[in-house]
Amino acid sequence: MTALAHPHTASPALTAPDDQPAIAIVGASITGPTLALLLHQAGLTNVTVLDASTHLHAQAGGVIGLEHTALDVLDSLGVPQSEFVPFTSERVVAVKVADRCEAGRTHTFYPGRSTAWHLINTALLQRLPEAWLRLGSRVTGLTAGPDGRAQLQVADADPISADLVVFADGRRSIGRRLLDPDRQLRYGGYVAWRGQAPTVPQDLRDYTRIEPYGAGLHLFPILQRDGSTATDWTFYLNHSEPEFRTLLAAEPTRRTYVLPHQITPYAREHVTGHARQLLPTTAADIIQATPVWTAAPIVDIAPPERMVYPVGRHAQAVLLGDALAPVRPNTARGANNGIEQATSLVAALTQHLRYGADLAVALEGW
């Protein structure tokens, strides 16, 4: 990759309405599609969304929380909550556990709604203009082209030229590795084991956290793709790095998402054994009755010092959401951060296009 100049040294020429910038978005999971729809709403139409997956619509995902500010952005894009929030409870129930028995509970409220990744992401992708989404496009590099614009290298395809490249490609972002390689992921010392049990307890209506000492089980109903309801669960359990390697034959900072076929019988037995030792019987039964598991080691990273990187003479590259700074899933901030950052990025671009604001300065301020 070429050396990057300071933003003030290479301010692009103002863009006329009939000469829109070419914008490439890398990553099609919530933040990327949200940004694309916001750009479309602002009148920016020269947009391409790239994702390495070949079957993104077929993926499944667990429960995520969206705060009211993020929900309002989705409202503005014409994505009604009824389409992706089938269970509207805002209540959060925290159940303290000692010796596998309930030792008290508290009730609080979440300032938003809980949804499922596949519901919200499908709703967003279905609204993308035709031909904007390019699946099976794995980005491998970023350089400055001879015309001073950015060039994205894509595996088994021709390079893509762009005036603005936005990396919204998650915790193991290729963009962050290219633009900010000194910030490396660090293992946080515990793993989120996840699954969707085929039955739902009769009393499970609210987001519920079961909290034994040193672990946590989060439960909420989830609407599956076939229309059935399941119990989405996440079991947070401490594991040392050597233990993680023994369980899953991988490094936690390299295998940041563990697919079902990578969950070994030994790992299931190990985790289920801990559930039996720590959780009430009914809660442990939910974990054991789930046929398909996934997992995500919790990772941290040093805070970013910047979000925008000039590329060549006339282009910019941006990191958004988890590509900028992954957050722990139990904070419920990942999707919210991405949506809020995408909204403010579009505001900066709109000021540039409508009123001639200096783009490099607007992006640096943003």
N, C-alpha and C positions, 0 to 999 in steps of 0.2 A: 504494500500500500504506500502511496506517496505521502510525503510529509504534509502535515496539516497546518495551514496558516492561521493566524489570529483572526477572529471574525471581522474586525474592523478593516482589515487590509484587502478584503475582496468582496465588497458589497455588490450583489448582482444588479443588473439593470432592472428598472421597474418593468413589470409585466403587464402588457396590454390585455384587455379582456379577450381579444381574439387570438392571443398567443399565450395560452395558459401554461404554467409549469407542468412538467411531467413528474408525477409523484408515485414512487414505488413504496408499498407497505409490505414489510416482511413479517409474516405471522397472521394467521386468520382465526385467532382464539380471543373473542370478546373485544379486546382493545383494538386490534386491527380492523375488524369489521365496523366497530363503532366509529373509529376515525374515518373510515371510507364513507360511511353514510353522512357524517357531519360535513365532510368535504363536498359531497354531492349536494347536500342542502345549501351549502354556501356558494354553489355554482361552479365548483372545481370539478371538472369531468375527465381530465386526463390522468386517470388513476388506475394502478394495477396492484392487486393484492396477491402476494405470493405465499404459498405454504408448501412445506416439504411433504406433508401427508398426501396420499393419493385418494383417501376415502374419508375426508374430514367429517362429512355428515353422518357417517356410520359410527363415529366414536361415541362413547358414553362418558358421563362425568358425574361427579358427586354434587352435594349441596354447597352453594356459595351464598354469601350475604351481600346484598346491594343496599347501600344507604340511600336516603331520600334524595340527596344531590345527584347521585348516579341514576336513580329511577326517573328523576325529572328530565335528565338528558334523553333517556330512552323514550319518555313521553313525547318530547319535542321531535323525535324522529319518527313518530307514529307507530311505536311498538307498544301496544297496550299491555298493562300488567296482567290482564286476564289470560294472555297468551303464554306467559312464562312463570306465573306465580299461582299454582293451583292450591297451595296451602298458605293462608294469609296470616297466620298467627305471628305476632310480634313478641310474644312472651318467651323468655328464656328461663328455664328451670335448672338450677344447679343443685345436684343431690350429693351431699357429702357422704362418704362411705368409710366405715371402719370395720375391720374384721368381716368384710363382705356383706355388711348390713348397713342400711341407711342410718345415718347419724344426724340428719337434719337437711332441710332444703330451703333455698331462697328463690324468690321470683323477681326478675327484673325485665326490662323491655329493650329490644333491639330497635334502633332508629332506622328502620327500613323493612325489607322483606327478604326472605330466604327463597332461593330458586335453585334450579339444577343447571349445571353447565350446558348439557345438551339442549335444554329447552331454550335458554337465552341465546346460545350461539346459533342454533338453527333459525330462530326468529330473525336474528341479524343477517345471517348469510342469505336467507331467502329474499331479503330486500335489496341486496346488492344489484346494481345495474348489470345487465347481461354482458358477459365477457370480461368483467373486471377481475374475477377470481381465477387464478391459475394454480390448480393443485398439482402436486408432483414436481414442484419447482424448488429444489434445494439450493439455497444460496451458499456459495463457497468462498466468495471474496468480494472486495470492494476496492476499486482503483479510480484514479482520475483519467478520463478519456482525453483524446487529443483535442477535443473541442472545449475542454475545461469543465465538462459536466461529469457527474458520477457515473461509473459503470459497475453494475452488479454482475459478478460471474455466477452463472447458474449451471449446476451439473447437467450434462447432456443436453444443453440448449445454448442458444446464442446469448451474448451479454445483453443486459438491459440498461439503456441510458436513462438517467433521471436528473432532474434539477433538485429534487428533495427525496432522500431515502429515509424512511422511518422504520426502525427495527422495533417490532412489538412481538418478538419471538421467544419470550419466556425466560425461564431461569437459566438455561444453558445457551443463551443468546449468542449466535454467531456474530451479531453486530457488536456486542460488548467485547467479545474476544478480539475483534478487529480494531475497534476504536479505543478501548480502555483495557488493554490486556493485563495491566498490573493489578487490577481488582479481581481476585480469584475467589471462587466460592469456598466457604468453610463449613464443615459439618457441624450441626448444632447439638448433636448428642442424643437425638431421639428420632423416631420414625412414626409417620402417620400411616398406619395400616388401614385399608379402606375396603368396604364391600357394601352390597345391597342385599339384605336378607329378604327372602320371598314373602314373608308375612310381616304384618304390622301389629304390635301390641295395641289392644283396645284403648289404652289410656295415653297413647303417644299422639298428642295433638300439637305440642309446643316443642321448640328447639330445646333439647334436654342434654345436660352435661352431667355425667356420672363421674365423681371425682374421688377415687381412692388416693392414698398418699403415693406420689411418684408416678402417676399415670392419669389418663383421662379417656373416657368414652363419650363421644358426641353422637346424638341420635336425632333424626328428623325424618318424617315421611317424604317419599320422593315419587313422582309420577314417571314411570318408565316409558320407553318409546312405544311399547305395545298397548299402552293405556292402563296397565295394571299399576297398583301402588305397592311399593316396597319400603323397607326400613333402610335408609342410608345411614351408615355408621362409619366413624373414624375413631380408631383406637390409638392414642398416643402412648408410646412405650419407649423407655430409655434403652439405648443400645450403644455400647462402645464401638469405635471404628473396627477393631478386630472382630467383634461379635457380628457386626453388619456384614463384613467380608465373609465370615463363616456361613451366615444365613443365606446370603444372596450372591456370593461369588463375584462381587463387584466393589468398586470404590463408591462411597456415598456421594462424592462431589462429581462423579461421572455418570452414574446411573441415578439421575434425580427423579425419574419416574419408573417404577417397576411394574411391568406388564404382567397380566395374569399367568402367562406361561413361564415367567421368570420366578414366580413364587414356588419355592421348592416344598415338597411334603415336610421336610425337616423344619422349615421356617413356619409353616402352618402349625405343626405340632408344638413348636417352641412358643409361639405367640398365644395359641389357644391355652396352653398350660399356664401362662402368666394370667390370662383372663380368668381362668378358674381359681387362681390363687388370690386375685385382687377384686373381682367384681361379684355382685350378687348373681345367683345362679341364672336367673332369667336373662340378665344382660350377657353373661358368658354364652348362654345358649344361642343368642342372636348371632354372635360371631361364628360359633361352630357350625350353625345351620346354613351359612352363606357359602354357596359353591364356588363363586369366583371372587378372588381378592385382587387388589392392586396395592401399591405402597409408594410412599414418597419420603425419602430421608429429608429431614428439616435442614435447610442450609441458610447461612447468613453471608453477608458481604459487607465490605467497608462502604460507608456512605459515598455517593458520587460527588465529584467536584464540578461536573458540568453535564449537560444533556445534549448539547449541540456541537457538532464537529464539522468545520469546513472541509470540503473535498475538492481539490483542484482550484480553479479560478472562479467558478460560478455555481457550485453546488454545495449542499449542506446534508449532513446525516444526523439523525436524531435517535435517541434511545427513549423508549416509553415503557411504563409498567414494570413487569418483572424483568424485562430486558435491561432496564436502568438499574433497578435494585429489588431483588426478590424479597418478599416479606413472608413471615411465618404464616401458614394457613389459619392457625387459630386466632390471628388478629383480625381476620375477615376484611383485610384492606387491599388485597391484590387486585381484584377486578375494579374496586372503587378508585384506586390510584390511577389505573390505566385509563378509565373513562374520564376522570377529571383532568388528567394531563392531555388527553386527546382533545377535549373541549377547549382548553385554553390555547393549545397549539393552533387549532383552527381559527380562534379569535385573532392570533397574531398574523396568520396568513391572510385573513380577511382584511385586516387593516392595511396590509401591504398592497393587496389587489385593489381595494376600493379607494384608498386615500394616498397611495404612494409612499407609505411608511417604508423606511429602509429595512429590508428583510433581515439582513444579518444582525442589525441592532435590535430589531423586534424579537428575533429568536434568542439572542443573547439575554435580553431582559426577561423573556419568558422562562 
